[in-house]
């Protein structure tokens, strides 16, 4: 059951439902941006989930803060 709700949020269905209730247009396409490690400059290539505040660099292990 938790997995179903998690997928509901991750797929953006929750955002679309909230936008519909509020009467605004939801964002259909996610914004794509490159996240780079501040220590080694390597790009972070894994998926970043909504609400995630930090990730770990795949190359040097530095914590990358997601703003």
Biopython code that builds the backbone (N, CA, C, O; Angstrom):
import numpy as np
from Bio.PDB.StructureBuilder import StructureBuilder

atoms = [
    (1, "UNK", "N", (0.812, -1.179, 0.000)),
    (1, "UNK", "CA", (0.000, 0.000, 0.000)),
    (1, "UNK", "C", (0.866, 1.257, 0.000)),
    (1, "UNK", "O", (0.564, 2.209, -0.720)),
    (2, "UNK", "N", (1.927, 1.277, 0.788)),
    (2, "UNK", "CA", (2.825, 2.431, 0.831)),
    (2, "UNK", "C", (3.479, 2.632, -0.526)),
    (2, "UNK", "O", (3.635, 3.768, -0.976)),
    (3, "UNK", "N", (3.858, 1.553, -1.177)),
    (3, "UNK", "CA", (4.475, 1.651, -2.496)),
    (3, "UNK", "C", (3.536, 2.306, -3.494)),
    (3, "UNK", "O", (3.981, 3.092, -4.330)),
    (4, "UNK", "N", (2.265, 2.003, -3.424)),
    (4, "UNK", "CA", (1.289, 2.590, -4.341)),
    (4, "UNK", "C", (1.236, 4.109, -4.160)),
    (4, "UNK", "O", (1.231, 4.851, -5.142)),
    (5, "UNK", "N", (1.197, 4.573, -2.905)),
    (5, "UNK", "CA", (1.167, 6.012, -2.638)),
    (5, "UNK", "C", (2.473, 6.676, -3.025)),
    (5, "UNK", "O", (2.472, 7.799, -3.529)),
    (6, "UNK", "N", (3.578, 6.002, -2.797)),
    (6, "UNK", "CA", (4.888, 6.532, -3.190)),
    (6, "UNK", "C", (4.925, 6.732, -4.702)),
    (6, "UNK", "O", (5.352, 7.786, -5.175)),
    (7, "UNK", "N", (4.487, 5.746, -5.454)),
    (7, "UNK", "CA", (4.456, 5.864, -6.915)),
    (7, "UNK", "C", (3.494, 6.958, -7.363)),
    (7, "UNK", "O", (3.767, 7.648, -8.345)),
    (8, "UNK", "N", (2.383, 7.128, -6.671)),
    (8, "UNK", "CA", (1.395, 8.177, -6.956)),
    (8, "UNK", "C", (2.050, 9.552, -6.851)),
    (8, "UNK", "O", (1.778, 10.436, -7.664)),
    (9, "UNK", "N", (2.899, 9.730, -5.865)),
    (9, "UNK", "CA", (3.589, 11.004, -5.673)),
    (9, "UNK", "C", (4.727, 11.159, -6.678)),
    (9, "UNK", "O", (4.843, 12.209, -7.308)),
    (10, "UNK", "N", (5.558, 10.150, -6.840)),
    (10, "UNK", "CA", (6.726, 10.220, -7.719)),
    (10, "UNK", "C", (6.327, 10.455, -9.174)),
    (10, "UNK", "O", (6.994, 11.214, -9.877)),
    (11, "UNK", "N", (5.262, 9.826, -9.632)),
    (11, "UNK", "CA", (4.823, 9.986, -11.026)),
    (11, "UNK", "C", (4.192, 11.349, -11.289)),
    (11, "UNK", "O", (3.902, 11.681, -12.438)),
    (12, "UNK", "N", (3.977, 12.137, -10.246)),
    (12, "UNK", "CA", (3.410, 13.468, -10.423)),
    (12, "UNK", "C", (1.901, 13.514, -10.411)),
    (12, "UNK", "O", (1.308, 14.572, -10.622)),
    (13, "UNK", "N", (1.272, 12.376, -10.164)),
    (13, "UNK", "CA", (-0.190, 12.344, -10.142)),
    (13, "UNK", "C", (-0.740, 13.190, -8.995)),
    (13, "UNK", "O", (-1.775, 13.839, -9.147)),
    (14, "UNK", "N", (-0.069, 13.190, -7.868)),
    (14, "UNK", "CA", (-0.517, 13.985, -6.728)),
    (14, "UNK", "C", (-0.483, 15.473, -7.072)),
    (14, "UNK", "O", (-1.411, 16.212, -6.747)),
    (15, "UNK", "N", (0.597, 15.907, -7.732)),
    (15, "UNK", "CA", (0.700, 17.317, -8.138)),
    (15, "UNK", "C", (-0.411, 17.702, -9.107)),
    (15, "UNK", "O", (-0.984, 18.786, -9.001)),
    (16, "UNK", "N", (-0.715, 16.818, -10.047)),
    (16, "UNK", "CA", (-1.786, 17.097, -11.013)),
    (16, "UNK", "C", (-3.142, 17.191, -10.315)),
    (16, "UNK", "O", (-3.952, 18.059, -10.641)),
    (17, "UNK", "N", (-3.387, 16.307, -9.363)),
    (17, "UNK", "CA", (-4.653, 16.344, -8.629)),
    (17, "UNK", "C", (-4.779, 17.620, -7.792)),
    (17, "UNK", "O", (-5.844, 18.235, -7.753)),
    (18, "UNK", "N", (-3.709, 18.011, -7.134)),
    (18, "UNK", "CA", (-3.715, 19.242, -6.339)),
    (18, "UNK", "C", (-3.936, 20.454, -7.238)),
    (18, "UNK", "O", (-4.709, 21.349, -6.897)),
    (19, "UNK", "N", (-3.256, 20.486, -8.391)),
    (19, "UNK", "CA", (-3.420, 21.600, -9.330)),
    (19, "UNK", "C", (-4.860, 21.679, -9.833)),
    (19, "UNK", "O", (-5.410, 22.771, -9.977)),
    (20, "UNK", "N", (-5.465, 20.532, -10.098)),
    (20, "UNK", "CA", (-6.854, 20.497, -10.553)),
    (20, "UNK", "C", (-7.788, 21.056, -9.492)),
    (20, "UNK", "O", (-8.696, 21.826, -9.804)),
    (21, "UNK", "N", (-7.572, 20.675, -8.256)),
    (21, "UNK", "CA", (-8.405, 21.166, -7.152)),
    (21, "UNK", "C", (-8.247, 22.680, -6.995)),
    (21, "UNK", "O", (-9.225, 23.388, -6.752)),
    (22, "UNK", "N", (-7.010, 23.173, -7.135)),
    (22, "UNK", "CA", (-6.749, 24.605, -6.984)),
    (22, "UNK", "C", (-7.129, 25.399, -8.235)),
    (22, "UNK", "O", (-7.189, 26.628, -8.192)),
    (23, "UNK", "N", (-7.387, 24.705, -9.349)),
    (23, "UNK", "CA", (-7.772, 25.379, -10.583)),
    (23, "UNK", "C", (-6.609, 26.003, -11.328)),
    (23, "UNK", "O", (-6.785, 26.993, -12.038)),
    (24, "UNK", "N", (-5.418, 25.433, -11.174)),
    (24, "UNK", "CA", (-4.245, 25.938, -11.889)),
    (24, "UNK", "C", (-3.731, 24.882, -12.854)),
    (24, "UNK", "O", (-4.109, 23.714, -12.759)),
    (25, "UNK", "N", (-2.877, 25.282, -13.773)),
    (25, "UNK", "CA", (-2.318, 24.351, -14.748)),
    (25, "UNK", "C", (-1.099, 23.657, -14.149)),
    (25, "UNK", "O", (-0.156, 24.323, -13.722)),
    (26, "UNK", "N", (-1.108, 22.326, -14.112)),
    (26, "UNK", "CA", (0.056, 21.611, -13.559)),
    (26, "UNK", "C", (1.211, 21.605, -14.550)),
    (26, "UNK", "O", (1.010, 21.728, -15.758)),
    (27, "UNK", "N", (2.399, 21.464, -14.035)),
    (27, "UNK", "CA", (3.581, 21.326, -14.888)),
    (27, "UNK", "C", (3.590, 19.894, -15.413)),
    (27, "UNK", "O", (3.582, 18.943, -14.630)),
    (28, "UNK", "N", (3.607, 19.741, -16.722)),
    (28, "UNK", "CA", (3.589, 18.387, -17.293)),
    (28, "UNK", "C", (4.985, 17.792, -17.421)),
    (28, "UNK", "O", (5.180, 16.609, -17.140)),
    (29, "UNK", "N", (5.953, 18.590, -17.838)),
    (29, "UNK", "CA", (7.302, 18.065, -18.022)),
    (29, "UNK", "C", (8.192, 18.539, -16.873)),
    (29, "UNK", "O", (8.177, 19.716, -16.512)),
    (30, "UNK", "N", (8.965, 17.617, -16.303)),
    (30, "UNK", "CA", (9.850, 18.042, -15.232)),
    (30, "UNK", "C", (10.996, 18.889, -15.769)),
    (30, "UNK", "O", (11.416, 18.730, -16.915)),
    (31, "UNK", "N", (11.491, 19.779, -14.939)),
    (31, "UNK", "CA", (12.634, 20.596, -15.317)),
    (31, "UNK", "C", (13.877, 19.729, -15.231)),
    (31, "UNK", "O", (14.107, 19.042, -14.236)),
    (32, "UNK", "N", (14.669, 19.770, -16.280)),
    (32, "UNK", "CA", (15.901, 18.986, -16.294)),
    (32, "UNK", "C", (17.065, 19.926, -16.014)),
    (32, "UNK", "O", (17.220, 20.958, -16.668)),
    (33, "UNK", "N", (17.864, 19.560, -15.052)),
    (33, "UNK", "CA", (19.051, 20.352, -14.753)),
    (33, "UNK", "C", (20.189, 19.414, -14.401)),
    (33, "UNK", "O", (19.973, 18.304, -13.914)),
    (34, "UNK", "N", (21.396, 19.872, -14.654)),
    (34, "UNK", "CA", (22.576, 19.069, -14.364)),
    (34, "UNK", "C", (23.048, 19.410, -12.965)),
    (34, "UNK", "O", (23.253, 20.577, -12.631)),
    (35, "UNK", "N", (23.217, 18.386, -12.158)),
    (35, "UNK", "CA", (23.732, 18.560, -10.804)),
    (35, "UNK", "C", (25.165, 18.059, -10.815)),
    (35, "UNK", "O", (25.439, 16.922, -11.198)),
    (36, "UNK", "N", (26.078, 18.929, -10.387)),
    (36, "UNK", "CA", (27.500, 18.577, -10.363)),
    (36, "UNK", "C", (28.024, 18.574, -8.931)),
    (36, "UNK", "O", (27.572, 19.337, -8.077)),
    (37, "UNK", "N", (28.978, 17.704, -8.702)),
    (37, "UNK", "CA", (29.618, 17.606, -7.401)),
    (37, "UNK", "C", (30.464, 18.865, -7.170)),
    (37, "UNK", "O", (31.255, 19.236, -8.038)),
    (38, "UNK", "N", (30.312, 19.528, -6.013)),
    (38, "UNK", "CA", (31.115, 20.722, -5.746)),
    (38, "UNK", "C", (32.585, 20.408, -5.478)),
    (38, "UNK", "O", (33.436, 21.295, -5.544)),
    (39, "UNK", "N", (32.879, 19.150, -5.176)),
    (39, "UNK", "CA", (34.260, 18.766, -4.856)),
    (39, "UNK", "C", (35.052, 18.351, -6.101)),
    (39, "UNK", "O", (36.147, 18.859, -6.343)),
    (40, "UNK", "N", (34.492, 17.424, -6.890)),
    (40, "UNK", "CA", (35.243, 16.903, -8.045)),
    (40, "UNK", "C", (34.676, 17.351, -9.392)),
    (40, "UNK", "O", (35.321, 17.163, -10.424)),
    (41, "UNK", "N", (33.470, 17.945, -9.396)),
    (41, "UNK", "CA", (32.883, 18.446, -10.635)),
    (41, "UNK", "C", (32.171, 17.398, -11.479)),
    (41, "UNK", "O", (31.686, 17.708, -12.567)),
    (42, "UNK", "N", (32.103, 16.170, -10.998)),
    (42, "UNK", "CA", (31.449, 15.103, -11.757)),
    (42, "UNK", "C", (29.927, 15.314, -11.778)),
    (42, "UNK", "O", (29.347, 15.759, -10.787)),
    (43, "UNK", "N", (29.289, 14.994, -12.903)),
    (43, "UNK", "CA", (27.829, 15.118, -12.942)),
    (43, "UNK", "C", (27.177, 13.975, -12.161)),
    (43, "UNK", "O", (27.689, 12.856, -12.135)),
    (44, "UNK", "N", (26.049, 14.270, -11.531)),
    (44, "UNK", "CA", (25.272, 13.242, -10.838)),
    (44, "UNK", "C", (24.278, 12.700, -11.855)),
    (44, "UNK", "O", (23.447, 13.453, -12.362)),
    (45, "UNK", "N", (24.346, 11.415, -12.162)),
    (45, "UNK", "CA", (23.555, 10.844, -13.251)),
    (45, "UNK", "C", (22.355, 10.013, -12.812)),
    (45, "UNK", "O", (21.529, 9.633, -13.642)),
    (46, "UNK", "N", (22.252, 9.731, -11.527)),
    (46, "UNK", "CA", (21.114, 8.945, -11.064)),
    (46, "UNK", "C", (19.893, 9.838, -10.908)),
    (46, "UNK", "O", (20.011, 11.063, -10.891)),
    (47, "UNK", "N", (18.717, 9.221, -10.794)),
    (47, "UNK", "CA", (17.478, 9.971, -10.646)),
    (47, "UNK", "C", (17.421, 10.627, -9.265)),
    (47, "UNK", "O", (17.796, 10.028, -8.257)),
    (48, "UNK", "N", (16.942, 11.877, -9.247)),
    (48, "UNK", "CA", (16.747, 12.594, -7.997)),
    (48, "UNK", "C", (15.241, 12.677, -7.776)),
    (48, "UNK", "O", (14.509, 13.203, -8.614)),
    (49, "UNK", "N", (14.793, 12.158, -6.651)),
    (49, "UNK", "CA", (13.365, 12.097, -6.375)),
    (49, "UNK", "C", (12.863, 13.377, -5.733)),
    (49, "UNK", "O", (13.604, 14.081, -5.046)),
    (50, "UNK", "N", (11.616, 13.660, -5.963)),
    (50, "UNK", "CA", (10.969, 14.836, -5.397)),
    (50, "UNK", "C", (11.112, 14.802, -3.875)),
    (50, "UNK", "O", (10.865, 13.774, -3.245)),
    (51, "UNK", "N", (11.505, 15.917, -3.298)),
    (51, "UNK", "CA", (11.662, 16.007, -1.861)),
    (51, "UNK", "C", (13.035, 15.598, -1.354)),
    (51, "UNK", "O", (13.331, 15.778, -0.173)),
    (52, "UNK", "N", (13.871, 15.058, -2.211)),
    (52, "UNK", "CA", (15.206, 14.646, -1.814)),
    (52, "UNK", "C", (16.060, 15.897, -1.593)),
    (52, "UNK", "O", (16.058, 16.794, -2.436)),
    (53, "UNK", "N", (16.786, 15.974, -0.483)),
    (53, "UNK", "CA", (17.552, 17.173, -0.161)),
    (53, "UNK", "C", (19.045, 17.039, -0.409)),
    (53, "UNK", "O", (19.752, 18.043, -0.492)),
    (54, "UNK", "N", (19.530, 15.809, -0.529)),
    (54, "UNK", "CA", (20.945, 15.613, -0.825)),
    (54, "UNK", "C", (21.158, 14.251, -1.484)),
    (54, "UNK", "O", (20.350, 13.333, -1.340)),
    (55, "UNK", "N", (22.271, 14.151, -2.209)),
    (55, "UNK", "CA", (22.676, 12.899, -2.845)),
    (55, "UNK", "C", (24.173, 12.742, -2.620)),
    (55, "UNK", "O", (24.855, 13.691, -2.232)),
    (56, "UNK", "N", (24.674, 11.549, -2.863)),
    (56, "UNK", "CA", (26.096, 11.299, -2.681)),
    (56, "UNK", "C", (26.759, 11.134, -4.048)),
    (56, "UNK", "O", (26.272, 10.384, -4.893)),
    (57, "UNK", "N", (27.876, 11.841, -4.261)),
    (57, "UNK", "CA", (28.611, 11.765, -5.520)),
    (57, "UNK", "C", (29.034, 10.319, -5.769)),
    (57, "UNK", "O", (29.556, 9.645, -4.881)),
    (58, "UNK", "N", (28.800, 9.864, -6.988)),
    (58, "UNK", "CA", (29.127, 8.491, -7.361)),
    (58, "UNK", "C", (30.648, 8.272, -7.462)),
    (58, "UNK", "O", (31.117, 7.135, -7.411)),
    (59, "UNK", "N", (31.406, 9.357, -7.606)),
    (59, "UNK", "CA", (32.843, 9.240, -7.848)),
    (59, "UNK", "C", (33.696, 9.463, -6.599)),
    (59, "UNK", "O", (34.593, 8.671, -6.310)),
    (60, "UNK", "N", (33.417, 10.541, -5.858)),
    (60, "UNK", "CA", (34.265, 10.848, -4.705)),
    (60, "UNK", "C", (33.562, 10.684, -3.363)),
    (60, "UNK", "O", (34.216, 10.718, -2.321)),
    (61, "UNK", "N", (32.232, 10.505, -3.369)),
    (61, "UNK", "CA", (31.498, 10.271, -2.135)),
    (61, "UNK", "C", (31.056, 11.513, -1.386)),
    (61, "UNK", "O", (30.467, 11.413, -0.309)),
    (62, "UNK", "N", (31.337, 12.694, -1.949)),
    (62, "UNK", "CA", (30.925, 13.948, -1.313)),
    (62, "UNK", "C", (29.411, 14.087, -1.332)),
    (62, "UNK", "O", (28.760, 13.684, -2.295)),
    (63, "UNK", "N", (28.850, 14.656, -0.271)),
    (63, "UNK", "CA", (27.412, 14.929, -0.229)),
    (63, "UNK", "C", (27.114, 16.157, -1.066)),
    (63, "UNK", "O", (27.764, 17.191, -0.911)),
    (64, "UNK", "N", (26.129, 16.049, -1.958)),
    (64, "UNK", "CA", (25.716, 17.146, -2.816)),
    (64, "UNK", "C", (24.349, 17.610, -2.319)),
    (64, "UNK", "O", (23.392, 16.836, -2.311)),
    (65, "UNK", "N", (24.261, 18.860, -1.909)),
    (65, "UNK", "CA", (23.001, 19.423, -1.410)),
    (65, "UNK", "C", (22.143, 19.814, -2.607)),
    (65, "UNK", "O", (22.607, 20.514, -3.506)),
    (66, "UNK", "N", (20.896, 19.364, -2.616)),
    (66, "UNK", "CA", (19.946, 19.683, -3.679)),
    (66, "UNK", "C", (19.100, 20.852, -3.184)),
    (66, "UNK", "O", (18.436, 20.761, -2.151)),
    (67, "UNK", "N", (19.134, 21.944, -3.932)),
    (67, "UNK", "CA", (18.345, 23.108, -3.502)),
    (67, "UNK", "C", (17.132, 23.295, -4.374)),
    (67, "UNK", "O", (16.354, 24.224, -4.159)),
]
sb = StructureBuilder()
sb.init_structure("model")
sb.init_model(0)
sb.init_chain("A")
sb.init_seg("    ")
for serial, (resi, resn, name, xyz) in enumerate(atoms, 1):
    if name == "N":
        sb.init_residue(resn, " ", resi, " ")
    sb.init_atom(name, np.array(xyz, "f"), 0.0, 1.0, " ", f" {name:<3s}", serial, name[0])
structure = sb.get_structure()
